[in-house]
Structures are given as C-alpha cells and as structure tokens.
Amino acid sequence: MSLSEATRSKIESLIASDRVVLFMKGDRAFPQCGFSARVVQMLDSLLPKYTTVDVLRAPDVREGIKEYASWPTIPQLYVDGEFLGGCDIVTELFSTGELKRKLEDAPAR
C-alpha cells in the first residue's frame, strides 16, 4: 500500500498535536491489545497527559502509520515528533530509564 498524501498529512497532524502521541489499538482508558496496554501502563506511570490515537477507528491511519514510520506493528510511540518505537523498544527504554529522560527532555507544546 502506498501512503496517500492525505493520509500522510493526517498522520503528521496527529503527531504534531501533542508532544507525546501513541498510535494504539483502543484508547488510554480501554486498550484493545496487550502490547498497547503495556505501553499505556508505562506512559501512565510517567506522564499525566498524552494523546492516544485509536487506529481501530481509522483504517487509513492504521495502515498508513506502518508505512510512515517504516515499522510494521502497532503501538507506535512518538515524542516531540520523533518515532521512538513499538512495545519492545519502549519497554527497553522504560527499563533503562531512557524513556523517562526523553519525556522529561521533550519540549512542552
């Protein structure tokens, strides 16, 4: 699937909407997969506020975000517009304290 300009623009707008954006299955209050739930749990322990995008409600974003980041799985975490990774990478960053440092260093929007 080729990423359309409209979908690319929509994804870029979502990423720019907050300093921390998580593309996930479900939402923060009700994750719809274990990997999304794990990332939400880590973020909730570090941040009072961040944005989640439920890719189950937006099939264009669900497929488009994979191509946008050249990353085949969801969830996907963005901090200050930068793609950090999926569940495994975020888990590693969390366990080493690097995720906390990245979140503290991210400029407020």
N, C-alpha and C positions, 0 to 999 in steps of 0.2 A: 504494500500500500504506500502510495506517495503522499506525503504530508501536504495538504492543500494550504494555500496562503491564508485562507480564512481560519482554518484550524490552528495554524502556526500563530497567527495574530491573537486568537483567543487564548491559547496556552501562554503566550508571552504576557498578555494582560493579566491572567490569573497569577502568574509567577510574580509580577510586579505589584500585585495588590497588597502584599504584606511582606515583612522581612523573613518570615518563616512560613512556607507553604508545603503542605503534604498532600500529594495526589494519592488517594487510597480507595479501597473498596469499602463503602459505607461512610460514616462520618465519625467525628470525635466521640460523640455520645454512644454510637452504636456501630462499631467496626464490623464489617461483614466477612473478614477473613483473619486468620490467626496472625499473619505477618503484619497486616495493617494494625491490628490490636496491639502487637508488641511495640511497634514504633510509636503509637499513640501513648502507650504506657510510659515509655522513656521520655517523650516530649512533655507529657503532663507532669513528670517529676521535676522538670527543669524550667518550664515556662507556664505562665498563667494564660497566655493568649497566643494563638497562632491560627492560621487558616487551613482548613481541610477542603479538598475538592473530591466529591464522590464521583469517581469515574463510572460507576454503575449507572448513574443518571445521565451520562453524556458519552455515548459510544464513540463519537468523533474524538473526544479528548482521551478516552481510554486507549484507543489505538494510536492516536497522534502523539501522545506523550512518550510512548515507547520509541517512536522514530525520532522525536525531537531530541531526546537525551541519548539516543543510541543505546538504550537499556531495555531489555526485554520484559522486565517484570514490574509489578506494582506491589507495594507502595514505592513512591519516589519522593525524596525529601530535597527541598530547595531552601537554602539560607542565603539571604541577600542576593537573590537571583542566580546563585551558583548551585548546580546539581551536586549533592553530596553522595547520593547512592540509594540503594534499596535497603531492605531489612537487615541483611547480613552486614553490610558496611556500616549502617547506622548503629547496629548492635556493637560492633567492634569499636567505633568512635565513642560510644557511650561508655563501654567498659574501660577504656583507656583515659577517660576524662576529656578527650579531644572534642566531643560533641558539646559539652558544657562550655569549653573555651570558645568554640566557634559561635555559639549562641550568645555568649557574653560579648564577643567582639563585633557581632553584626550591628551595623549602624541602625538606629531607630528610624522608622519611617512615619 
